[in-house]
């Protein structure tokens, strides 16, 4: 009988589901450094949660799955075991010491590998669509250098303060916080990494979010200091990556996926924004850039594809007015696309 391979191990681990999700632990990026030496198989489980039952369940299921392979006599799961002492080495992105948001059920980071792909527009309309479906939703603008949520949500007031905590502003039934609420509109921010780190943590820790079904975090473009701070500061439920159909944008989107995988954040899916244009006169679809690139990239990376958002001037105009398209044109094809995105995200959560 042929010796088992590392791919054989990965294949059986793909059958182990992450508790509470329909996806497996391999697609979530938990399995690292698979090694086969004779009848001994070893691998690392890079947990992003400190929840004991979840860690124990995954560890037991992974061990049993690999043990069923022919000729395997010993399975060694490396890395911090469930219940590891605080002094034990933790994987990058481990939840140890993270900020607690006790009333928030899920935290979703919306990211992109580059700017200009409509990440903030997607975050805003996704949040509004989730709220319209009955969820209690918060929206955190984590872009310290270029906060756009105040404009897109039509609110530029200053938040109130109780004790040491900020009271989030509310617009379109969404609780919001942005650095843009705290500085004059014409003032630029030229901070280095440590100050950005502190500001991002304060926007998480010092805000009275209260009870939320979902907190959407509009990440800054790219993969920099703020991204690392966020992924290390709070236990993210998962990440959503926004791209556009062009090849150059898809290359950057892959970097966004890799960023989440490197810090052990589950990837909930990829969204292709500006996917196509629907003529308002004849309702014909035109693929301005190309077609299907986001879906192909998602399939190649092994992450879910959450859907296509059409390109339309009305989406940008609605954001400029501070009334997201989901609110301004509730019956439009653009709104329906965002609602489908929200439903798929709810299914993942």
JOLINWO-V596613 format. One record per pair of residues at least 12 apart in sequence whose ideal C-beta (glycine too) atoms are under 8 Angstrom apart, sorted by the first residue. I is the first residue (numbers start at 1). GAP is how many residues later the second one is. D is the distance in Angstrom with one decimal. If there is no record, write none. Layout:
i:I gap:GAP d:D
i:I gap:GAP d:D
//
This chain:
i:1 gap:69 d:6.2
i:1 gap:70 d:6.8
i:3 gap:33 d:7.5
i:3 gap:68 d:7.4
i:4 gap:32 d:6.0
i:4 gap:37 d:7.5
i:4 gap:65 d:5.4
i:4 gap:66 d:6.9
i:4 gap:67 d:6.5
i:4 gap:68 d:6.7
i:5 gap:31 d:6.7
i:6 gap:28 d:4.6
i:6 gap:29 d:7.2
i:6 gap:30 d:5.7
i:8 gap:61 d:6.1
i:9 gap:25 d:5.0
i:9 gap:27 d:6.6
i:9 gap:32 d:5.7
i:9 gap:34 d:6.8
i:9 gap:57 d:5.9
i:9 gap:60 d:7.1
i:10 gap:16 d:6.0
i:10 gap:21 d:6.8
i:10 gap:24 d:6.2
i:12 gap:53 d:4.6
i:12 gap:54 d:6.0
i:12 gap:56 d:7.0
i:12 gap:57 d:6.2
i:13 gap:12 d:6.2
i:13 gap:13 d:5.3
i:13 gap:18 d:5.4
i:13 gap:30 d:7.7
i:13 gap:49 d:6.0
i:13 gap:52 d:6.0
i:13 gap:53 d:6.9
i:14 gap:12 d:4.7
i:14 gap:13 d:7.3
i:15 gap:50 d:6.0
i:16 gap:42 d:6.9
i:16 gap:45 d:4.7
i:16 gap:46 d:5.4
i:16 gap:49 d:5.4
i:18 gap:12 d:7.5
i:18 gap:40 d:7.0
i:18 gap:248 d:6.9
i:19 gap:34 d:7.8
i:19 gap:35 d:5.3
i:19 gap:38 d:5.4
i:19 gap:39 d:7.0
i:21 gap:245 d:7.3
i:21 gap:327 d:7.0
i:22 gap:326 d:8.0
i:23 gap:243 d:7.5
i:23 gap:281 d:7.4
i:25 gap:20 d:7.5
i:25 gap:33 d:6.0
i:25 gap:37 d:6.8
i:26 gap:276 d:7.8
i:27 gap:240 d:7.7
i:27 gap:275 d:5.0
i:27 gap:276 d:6.8
i:28 gap:238 d:4.4
i:28 gap:239 d:7.2
i:29 gap:17 d:7.1
i:29 gap:231 d:7.4
i:29 gap:232 d:3.9
i:29 gap:233 d:8.0
i:29 gap:235 d:6.1
i:29 gap:236 d:7.9
i:29 gap:237 d:7.4
i:29 gap:238 d:7.3
i:30 gap:15 d:5.5
i:30 gap:16 d:5.5
i:30 gap:17 d:6.9
i:30 gap:18 d:7.8
i:30 gap:28 d:7.1
i:30 gap:234 d:6.7
i:31 gap:12 d:5.8
i:31 gap:13 d:7.4
i:31 gap:14 d:6.7
i:31 gap:15 d:7.8
i:31 gap:31 d:7.8
i:32 gap:12 d:4.0
i:32 gap:13 d:7.7
i:32 gap:14 d:5.3
i:32 gap:47 d:7.7
i:33 gap:45 d:7.3
i:39 gap:32 d:5.6
i:39 gap:33 d:6.0
i:39 gap:34 d:4.0
i:39 gap:35 d:6.5
i:40 gap:32 d:7.9
i:40 gap:33 d:6.9
i:40 gap:34 d:4.4
i:40 gap:35 d:7.8
i:40 gap:36 d:6.6
i:41 gap:25 d:5.3
i:41 gap:28 d:7.5
i:41 gap:31 d:5.6
i:41 gap:33 d:7.3
i:41 gap:34 d:5.3
i:41 gap:35 d:7.1
i:42 gap:33 d:7.7
i:42 gap:34 d:4.0
i:42 gap:35 d:7.5
i:42 gap:36 d:5.9
i:43 gap:19 d:7.9
i:43 gap:23 d:7.9
i:43 gap:33 d:7.9
i:43 gap:34 d:6.5
i:43 gap:35 d:6.9
i:44 gap:33 d:7.6
i:44 gap:34 d:4.7
i:44 gap:35 d:4.4
i:44 gap:47 d:7.4
i:45 gap:13 d:6.5
i:45 gap:14 d:6.4
i:45 gap:17 d:6.5
i:45 gap:32 d:5.8
i:45 gap:33 d:7.9
i:45 gap:34 d:5.6
i:46 gap:33 d:6.4
i:46 gap:45 d:4.2
i:46 gap:46 d:7.6
i:46 gap:47 d:7.3
i:46 gap:218 d:4.6
i:47 gap:32 d:7.5
i:47 gap:33 d:7.0
i:47 gap:44 d:6.6
i:47 gap:47 d:6.6
i:47 gap:48 d:7.9
i:47 gap:217 d:6.9
i:48 gap:43 d:8.0
i:48 gap:45 d:5.3
i:48 gap:46 d:6.7
i:48 gap:47 d:6.3
i:48 gap:187 d:7.0
i:48 gap:188 d:7.6
i:48 gap:215 d:7.4
i:48 gap:216 d:3.9
i:48 gap:217 d:6.0
i:48 gap:218 d:7.3
i:49 gap:46 d:5.7
i:49 gap:186 d:6.6
i:50 gap:44 d:7.4
i:50 gap:45 d:4.4
i:50 gap:46 d:6.5
i:50 gap:185 d:7.8
i:52 gap:30 d:5.7
i:52 gap:31 d:6.4
i:55 gap:27 d:4.0
i:56 gap:26 d:4.7
i:59 gap:18 d:5.9
i:59 gap:22 d:7.2
i:59 gap:23 d:6.1
i:62 gap:15 d:6.5
i:63 gap:12 d:5.0
i:63 gap:14 d:6.2
i:79 gap:12 d:5.8
i:80 gap:14 d:7.2
i:91 gap:173 d:6.2
i:92 gap:170 d:6.7
i:92 gap:171 d:5.7
i:92 gap:172 d:6.9
i:93 gap:138 d:5.8
i:93 gap:139 d:6.7
i:93 gap:169 d:7.5
i:93 gap:170 d:3.4
i:93 gap:171 d:4.0
i:93 gap:172 d:6.4
i:94 gap:170 d:7.4
i:95 gap:140 d:4.6
i:98 gap:134 d:7.4
i:98 gap:135 d:6.1
i:98 gap:136 d:5.5
i:98 gap:137 d:5.2
i:99 gap:102 d:6.8
i:99 gap:105 d:5.2
i:99 gap:106 d:4.9
i:99 gap:134 d:5.4
i:99 gap:135 d:5.0
i:101 gap:103 d:7.2
i:101 gap:108 d:5.9
i:101 gap:114 d:7.0
i:101 gap:133 d:6.7
i:103 gap:106 d:6.3
i:103 gap:107 d:5.3
i:103 gap:108 d:4.3
i:103 gap:109 d:6.3
i:104 gap:34 d:7.2
i:104 gap:105 d:5.8
i:104 gap:107 d:7.9
i:104 gap:108 d:4.6
i:104 gap:110 d:7.8
i:104 gap:111 d:5.0
i:105 gap:107 d:6.7
i:105 gap:108 d:5.2
i:105 gap:109 d:6.8
i:106 gap:107 d:6.9
i:106 gap:108 d:4.9
i:106 gap:109 d:7.3
i:106 gap:131 d:4.1
i:106 gap:132 d:8.0
i:106 gap:243 d:5.0
i:107 gap:107 d:7.6
i:107 gap:108 d:4.8
i:107 gap:110 d:6.6
i:107 gap:127 d:6.1
i:107 gap:128 d:7.1
i:107 gap:129 d:5.2
i:107 gap:130 d:5.2
i:108 gap:106 d:6.2
i:108 gap:107 d:7.2
i:108 gap:108 d:5.5
i:108 gap:109 d:6.9
i:108 gap:128 d:7.3
i:108 gap:129 d:5.9
i:108 gap:130 d:5.9
i:108 gap:131 d:7.2
i:108 gap:132 d:6.2
i:108 gap:160 d:6.6
i:108 gap:237 d:7.0
i:108 gap:241 d:7.5
i:109 gap:108 d:4.6
i:109 gap:110 d:5.3
i:109 gap:121 d:6.5
i:109 gap:122 d:7.6
i:109 gap:127 d:5.4
i:109 gap:129 d:7.7
i:109 gap:130 d:4.7
i:109 gap:131 d:7.2
i:109 gap:151 d:7.8
i:109 gap:156 d:7.2
i:110 gap:12 d:6.1
i:110 gap:13 d:4.5
i:110 gap:16 d:7.1
i:110 gap:106 d:6.3
i:110 gap:107 d:6.8
i:110 gap:108 d:5.7
i:110 gap:109 d:6.2
i:110 gap:129 d:7.6
i:110 gap:130 d:4.9
i:110 gap:132 d:6.4
i:111 gap:108 d:4.2
i:111 gap:116 d:7.0
i:111 gap:128 d:5.8
i:111 gap:129 d:7.2
i:111 gap:130 d:5.7
i:111 gap:131 d:7.3
i:111 gap:145 d:5.0
i:111 gap:148 d:7.1
i:111 gap:149 d:7.3
i:112 gap:107 d:7.6
i:112 gap:109 d:5.7
i:112 gap:110 d:7.9
i:112 gap:129 d:6.5
i:112 gap:130 d:4.7
i:112 gap:131 d:6.7
i:112 gap:140 d:7.0
i:112 gap:141 d:6.8
i:112 gap:144 d:5.7
i:113 gap:108 d:8.0
i:113 gap:109 d:6.8
i:113 gap:110 d:6.8
i:113 gap:128 d:7.5
i:113 gap:130 d:7.5
i:113 gap:136 d:7.8
i:113 gap:138 d:7.5
i:113 gap:139 d:3.0
i:113 gap:140 d:5.1
i:113 gap:141 d:7.0
i:113 gap:142 d:4.1
i:113 gap:143 d:4.0
i:113 gap:146 d:7.9
i:114 gap:107 d:5.9
i:114 gap:108 d:6.3
i:114 gap:135 d:6.7
i:114 gap:138 d:4.0
i:115 gap:106 d:3.5
i:115 gap:107 d:7.0
i:116 gap:105 d:7.6
i:117 gap:104 d:8.0
i:117 gap:125 d:5.4
i:117 gap:126 d:5.9
i:117 gap:127 d:4.9
i:117 gap:132 d:5.9
i:117 gap:136 d:8.0
i:117 gap:156 d:5.7
i:117 gap:157 d:7.4
i:118 gap:124 d:6.3
i:118 gap:126 d:7.4
i:118 gap:155 d:4.1
i:118 gap:156 d:6.2
i:118 gap:191 d:7.3
i:119 gap:99 d:6.7
i:119 gap:100 d:7.2
i:119 gap:102 d:6.7
i:119 gap:123 d:4.6
i:119 gap:154 d:7.9
i:120 gap:21 d:7.7
i:120 gap:23 d:7.5
i:120 gap:28 d:4.8
i:120 gap:29 d:6.7
i:120 gap:32 d:6.3
i:120 gap:98 d:5.3
i:121 gap:31 d:7.0
i:121 gap:152 d:7.4
i:121 gap:194 d:6.2
i:121 gap:195 d:7.5
i:121 gap:198 d:5.7
i:122 gap:118 d:7.9
i:122 gap:120 d:5.0
i:122 gap:149 d:6.0
i:122 gap:151 d:5.8
i:122 gap:187 d:6.7
i:122 gap:216 d:7.9
i:122 gap:219 d:7.7
i:123 gap:16 d:6.7
i:123 gap:26 d:7.7
i:123 gap:93 d:5.5
i:123 gap:94 d:7.9
i:123 gap:95 d:3.9
i:124 gap:15 d:7.0
i:124 gap:25 d:6.8
i:124 gap:28 d:4.8
i:124 gap:29 d:6.3
i:124 gap:94 d:7.6
i:124 gap:195 d:6.8
i:124 gap:200 d:5.0
i:125 gap:190 d:7.8
i:125 gap:199 d:4.9
i:125 gap:200 d:6.0
i:125 gap:201 d:4.9
i:125 gap:210 d:7.8
i:125 gap:213 d:4.3
i:126 gap:90 d:6.3
i:126 gap:114 d:7.9
i:126 gap:212 d:6.3
i:126 gap:215 d:5.9
i:126 gap:216 d:5.7
i:126 gap:219 d:6.9
i:127 gap:12 d:4.6
i:127 gap:47 d:5.2
i:127 gap:89 d:4.7
i:128 gap:44 d:5.4
i:128 gap:45 d:7.7
i:128 gap:46 d:6.5
i:128 gap:196 d:4.9
i:128 gap:198 d:4.5
i:128 gap:199 d:5.9
i:128 gap:210 d:7.8
i:129 gap:197 d:5.2
i:129 gap:206 d:7.8
i:129 gap:209 d:4.8
i:129 gap:210 d:4.9
i:129 gap:212 d:7.0
i:129 gap:213 d:3.7
i:130 gap:83 d:7.7
i:130 gap:84 d:6.0
i:130 gap:86 d:7.6
i:130 gap:212 d:4.8
i:130 gap:215 d:7.2
i:130 gap:216 d:6.9
i:131 gap:41 d:7.1
i:131 gap:42 d:4.6
i:131 gap:43 d:5.8
i:132 gap:41 d:7.9
i:132 gap:194 d:6.9
i:132 gap:207 d:7.6
i:133 gap:206 d:7.7
i:133 gap:209 d:6.1
i:133 gap:210 d:7.3
i:133 gap:213 d:6.8
i:135 gap:78 d:4.1
i:135 gap:79 d:5.8
i:135 gap:211 d:7.3
i:136 gap:75 d:6.3
i:136 gap:76 d:5.2
i:136 gap:77 d:4.9
i:136 gap:78 d:7.8
i:137 gap:36 d:7.6
i:137 gap:37 d:5.4
i:137 gap:38 d:7.3
i:137 gap:75 d:6.5
i:137 gap:76 d:6.7
i:137 gap:77 d:5.4
i:137 gap:78 d:7.6
i:137 gap:79 d:6.6
i:138 gap:30 d:6.8
i:138 gap:36 d:6.9
i:138 gap:37 d:4.3
i:138 gap:38 d:7.2
i:138 gap:39 d:7.7
i:138 gap:71 d:5.4
i:138 gap:74 d:4.7
i:138 gap:76 d:7.3
i:138 gap:77 d:4.2
i:138 gap:78 d:6.9
i:139 gap:14 d:7.3
i:139 gap:35 d:5.1
i:139 gap:36 d:7.1
i:139 gap:37 d:4.8
i:139 gap:38 d:7.8
i:139 gap:76 d:7.7
i:139 gap:77 d:5.1
i:139 gap:79 d:6.8
i:140 gap:36 d:7.7
i:140 gap:37 d:5.5
i:140 gap:38 d:7.5
i:140 gap:63 d:6.1
i:140 gap:64 d:7.2
i:140 gap:67 d:7.8
i:140 gap:75 d:6.3
i:140 gap:76 d:7.1
i:140 gap:77 d:4.7
i:140 gap:78 d:6.8
i:141 gap:35 d:7.3
i:141 gap:36 d:7.0
i:141 gap:37 d:3.4
i:141 gap:38 d:6.8
i:141 gap:39 d:6.5
i:141 gap:77 d:5.2
i:142 gap:58 d:5.9
i:142 gap:61 d:6.7
i:142 gap:75 d:5.4
i:142 gap:76 d:6.1
i:142 gap:77 d:5.5
i:142 gap:78 d:6.1
i:142 gap:84 d:5.9
i:142 gap:88 d:6.0
i:143 gap:36 d:7.6
i:143 gap:75 d:6.6
i:143 gap:76 d:7.4
i:143 gap:77 d:4.3
i:143 gap:78 d:7.5
i:143 gap:83 d:7.6
i:144 gap:35 d:5.2
i:144 gap:45 d:5.7
i:144 gap:47 d:6.9
i:144 gap:52 d:5.3
i:144 gap:55 d:5.4
i:144 gap:56 d:6.8
i:144 gap:76 d:7.0
i:144 gap:82 d:6.2
i:145 gap:44 d:5.4
i:145 gap:75 d:6.9
i:146 gap:74 d:7.6
i:147 gap:31 d:4.6
i:147 gap:32 d:5.0
i:147 gap:33 d:3.3
i:148 gap:32 d:7.4
i:149 gap:27 d:6.2
i:149 gap:29 d:4.6
i:149 gap:31 d:6.6
i:149 gap:69 d:6.2
i:150 gap:26 d:8.0
i:150 gap:28 d:5.4
i:150 gap:30 d:4.3
i:150 gap:31 d:6.0
i:151 gap:29 d:7.8
i:151 gap:168 d:7.3
i:151 gap:169 d:7.1
i:151 gap:171 d:6.3
i:152 gap:167 d:4.4
i:152 gap:170 d:6.6
i:152 gap:172 d:6.7
i:153 gap:18 d:4.4
i:153 gap:19 d:6.4
i:153 gap:21 d:6.8
i:153 gap:23 d:5.9
i:153 gap:169 d:6.1
i:153 gap:171 d:7.3
i:154 gap:17 d:5.8
i:154 gap:18 d:7.7
i:154 gap:167 d:7.0
i:154 gap:168 d:2.2
i:154 gap:169 d:6.0
i:155 gap:14 d:5.2
i:155 gap:16 d:4.3
i:155 gap:21 d:6.8
i:155 gap:26 d:7.9
i:155 gap:167 d:7.1
i:156 gap:24 d:7.6
i:156 gap:25 d:7.3
i:156 gap:29 d:7.1
i:157 gap:12 d:5.9
i:157 gap:24 d:7.0
i:158 gap:23 d:5.9
i:158 gap:24 d:7.3
i:159 gap:18 d:6.9
i:159 gap:22 d:5.5
i:159 gap:23 d:7.6
i:162 gap:46 d:6.8
i:164 gap:42 d:6.3
i:165 gap:41 d:5.3
i:165 gap:42 d:6.5
i:165 gap:43 d:4.9
i:166 gap:40 d:5.8
i:166 gap:41 d:4.9
i:166 gap:42 d:6.9
i:167 gap:40 d:8.0
i:167 gap:41 d:5.6
i:168 gap:39 d:5.7
i:168 gap:40 d:6.7
i:168 gap:41 d:6.6
i:169 gap:12 d:6.5
i:171 gap:151 d:7.7
i:172 gap:151 d:7.7
i:172 gap:152 d:6.5
i:172 gap:155 d:5.7
i:175 gap:34 d:6.5
i:175 gap:35 d:7.3
i:175 gap:37 d:7.0
i:177 gap:26 d:5.7
i:177 gap:30 d:4.9
i:178 gap:25 d:7.9
i:179 gap:20 d:6.3
i:179 gap:24 d:6.7
i:193 gap:32 d:4.2
i:196 gap:29 d:5.1
i:196 gap:30 d:5.5
i:196 gap:33 d:7.0
i:197 gap:28 d:6.3
i:197 gap:29 d:7.8
i:197 gap:32 d:4.6
i:200 gap:26 d:5.4
i:200 gap:29 d:4.6
i:200 gap:30 d:6.0
i:200 gap:33 d:6.9
i:201 gap:28 d:6.6
i:201 gap:32 d:5.4
i:204 gap:26 d:7.8
i:204 gap:29 d:6.0
i:204 gap:30 d:5.5
i:214 gap:135 d:6.7
i:217 gap:13 d:6.5
i:217 gap:19 d:7.8
i:223 gap:32 d:6.0
i:223 gap:33 d:6.8
i:223 gap:36 d:4.6
i:227 gap:32 d:6.2
i:228 gap:35 d:7.5
i:231 gap:28 d:7.9
i:231 gap:29 d:7.6
i:231 gap:32 d:4.2
i:231 gap:34 d:5.8
i:232 gap:31 d:7.1
i:236 gap:29 d:4.9
i:236 gap:30 d:8.0
i:237 gap:29 d:7.2
i:237 gap:31 d:7.8
i:237 gap:112 d:6.5
i:238 gap:27 d:6.5
i:238 gap:28 d:4.2
i:238 gap:29 d:6.5
i:238 gap:30 d:3.9
i:238 gap:110 d:6.9
i:238 gap:111 d:7.8
i:239 gap:17 d:7.9
i:239 gap:21 d:4.2
i:239 gap:26 d:5.1
i:239 gap:27 d:7.3
i:239 gap:28 d:5.4
i:239 gap:29 d:6.4
i:240 gap:27 d:7.9
i:240 gap:28 d:5.4
i:240 gap:29 d:5.9
i:240 gap:30 d:7.4
i:240 gap:31 d:6.3
i:240 gap:66 d:6.9
i:240 gap:105 d:7.1
i:241 gap:12 d:5.4
i:241 gap:15 d:4.3
i:241 gap:16 d:5.5
i:241 gap:19 d:7.4
i:241 gap:26 d:6.9
i:241 gap:28 d:7.7
i:241 gap:29 d:4.9
i:241 gap:30 d:7.2
i:241 gap:62 d:7.7
i:242 gap:28 d:7.7
i:242 gap:29 d:4.9
i:242 gap:31 d:5.4
i:243 gap:13 d:7.8
i:243 gap:27 d:6.3
i:243 gap:28 d:7.2
i:243 gap:29 d:5.9
i:243 gap:30 d:7.0
i:243 gap:50 d:7.6
i:243 gap:51 d:5.3
i:243 gap:54 d:6.9
i:244 gap:28 d:6.8
i:244 gap:29 d:5.7
i:244 gap:30 d:4.8
i:244 gap:31 d:7.8
i:244 gap:45 d:6.7
i:244 gap:50 d:7.7
i:245 gap:27 d:6.1
i:245 gap:29 d:7.1
i:245 gap:30 d:6.1
i:245 gap:42 d:7.4
i:245 gap:44 d:4.3
i:245 gap:45 d:4.7
i:245 gap:46 d:6.5
i:245 gap:47 d:7.5
i:245 gap:48 d:4.2
i:245 gap:49 d:6.3
i:246 gap:43 d:5.1
i:246 gap:44 d:6.6
i:246 gap:47 d:7.1
i:247 gap:43 d:7.7
i:247 gap:46 d:6.9
i:249 gap:44 d:8.0
i:250 gap:43 d:5.3
i:250 gap:44 d:7.1
i:250 gap:47 d:4.8
i:253 gap:17 d:6.6
i:253 gap:41 d:7.5
i:253 gap:44 d:6.1
i:254 gap:43 d:6.6
i:254 gap:47 d:6.5
i:257 gap:13 d:7.3
i:257 gap:44 d:5.3
i:257 gap:46 d:6.2
i:267 gap:36 d:4.6
i:267 gap:37 d:7.8
i:268 gap:36 d:6.8
i:268 gap:38 d:7.5
i:268 gap:77 d:6.4
i:268 gap:80 d:4.7
i:268 gap:81 d:7.7
i:269 gap:29 d:7.1
i:269 gap:34 d:6.0
i:269 gap:35 d:3.9
i:269 gap:36 d:6.3
i:269 gap:37 d:3.8
i:269 gap:75 d:6.9
i:269 gap:76 d:7.4
i:269 gap:79 d:6.8
i:270 gap:24 d:5.8
i:270 gap:27 d:6.6
i:270 gap:28 d:4.3
i:270 gap:31 d:7.6
i:270 gap:33 d:5.7
i:270 gap:34 d:7.3
i:270 gap:35 d:5.7
i:270 gap:36 d:6.4
i:271 gap:23 d:7.1
i:271 gap:35 d:5.0
i:271 gap:36 d:6.3
i:271 gap:37 d:7.9
i:271 gap:38 d:6.5
i:271 gap:70 d:6.3
i:272 gap:21 d:6.9
i:272 gap:22 d:2.8
i:272 gap:23 d:6.9
i:272 gap:33 d:7.7
i:272 gap:35 d:7.5
i:272 gap:36 d:4.9
i:272 gap:37 d:7.0
i:273 gap:36 d:4.6
i:273 gap:38 d:7.8
i:274 gap:14 d:7.6
i:274 gap:15 d:7.0
i:274 gap:35 d:7.1
i:274 gap:36 d:7.6
i:274 gap:37 d:4.0
i:275 gap:12 d:7.8
i:275 gap:16 d:7.7
i:275 gap:19 d:7.0
i:275 gap:33 d:3.6
i:275 gap:34 d:6.0
i:275 gap:35 d:5.9
i:275 gap:36 d:7.1
i:276 gap:12 d:6.9
i:276 gap:15 d:6.9
i:276 gap:32 d:6.8
i:276 gap:34 d:5.4
i:276 gap:35 d:7.0
i:277 gap:33 d:6.4
i:277 gap:34 d:5.3
i:277 gap:35 d:7.0
i:278 gap:32 d:5.4
i:278 gap:34 d:7.1
i:278 gap:55 d:5.5
i:288 gap:23 d:6.5
i:294 gap:14 d:7.0
i:295 gap:13 d:7.9
i:304 gap:40 d:7.6
i:304 gap:44 d:7.1
i:306 gap:35 d:5.5
i:306 gap:38 d:4.9
i:306 gap:39 d:6.7
i:307 gap:30 d:6.4
i:307 gap:33 d:5.4
i:307 gap:34 d:5.0
i:307 gap:37 d:6.4
i:308 gap:29 d:6.7
i:309 gap:25 d:7.2
i:309 gap:28 d:5.0
i:309 gap:29 d:6.7
i:309 gap:32 d:7.1
i:310 gap:23 d:6.4
i:310 gap:24 d:5.8
i:310 gap:27 d:6.2
i:312 gap:22 d:5.3
i:314 gap:14 d:7.7
i:314 gap:15 d:6.3
i:314 gap:18 d:7.0
i:314 gap:20 d:6.6
i:315 gap:19 d:5.6
i:325 gap:13 d:7.2
i:326 gap:12 d:5.3
i:326 gap:13 d:7.2
//
